[in-house]
Amino acid sequence: MEVKNDKSAMLSNYEVLNLLSDMHKGQSKQSKLQTNLATISYEITHYLENSACSKQSPELVANFIKTLDRFKLTKAEKMQLLNLRPKTAVEIQLIVEESEERLTEDQIYELLDLVKEHLPGGDEEEEMEEDDQGQE
């Protein structure tokens, strides 16, 4: 994976995970100045490996983004849908700017269905959330 223009790239969590994994493979000894960077990249990698993006693939991401074309969303909104994987209409409204004017209620629920259909990893997270709520 290659970043073409590092000043203007928007990366999904999946792409960040792949970049950090590639960086870790190529690293050997670290200088003292790079210790903080190594700690941060380790923490990010650990977080992303335990999130749904670890189950994604380039084809899955491309297909999902392509299915969103009919909704006329911005690149940033598409990226947020990919990264956050919203489960409720309220989450869609928080992600999509002026969603009340731009999307109908049916389109919001269609977006939720697309997220559930195209992006893996929701089942385990939902079970964990249910377990957490049951313990309170």
HUWOGI-V168828 format. One record per backbone hydrogen bond with DSSP energy under -0.5 kcal/mol. CO is the residue of the C=O (numbers start at 1). NH is the residue of the N-H. If there is no record, write none. Layout:
CO&NH, CO&NH
//
This chain:
2&4, 5&8, 5&9, 9&11, 12&16, 13&17, 14&18, 15&19, 16&20, 17&21, 18&22, 19&23, 20&24, 21&25, 22&26, 23&27, 31&34, 32&35, 34&38, 35&39, 36&40, 37&41, 38&42, 39&43, 40&44, 41&45, 42&46, 43&47, 44&48, 45&49, 46&50, 48&51, 48&54, 51&54, 52&55, 53&56, 57&61, 58&62, 59&63, 60&64, 61&65, 62&66, 63&67, 64&68, 66&69, 68&71, 68&73, 69&72, 74&78, 75&79, 76&80, 77&81, 78&82, 79&83, 80&84, 81&85, 88&92, 89&93, 90&94, 91&95, 92&96, 95&97, 96&99, 98&101, 98&102, 99&103, 104&108, 105&109, 106&110, 107&111, 108&112, 109&113, 110&114, 111&115, 112&116, 113&117, 114&118, 115&119, 118&120, 121&125, 122&126, 123&127, 124&128, 125&129, 126&130, 127&131, 128&132, 129&133, 130&134, 131&135, 132&136
//
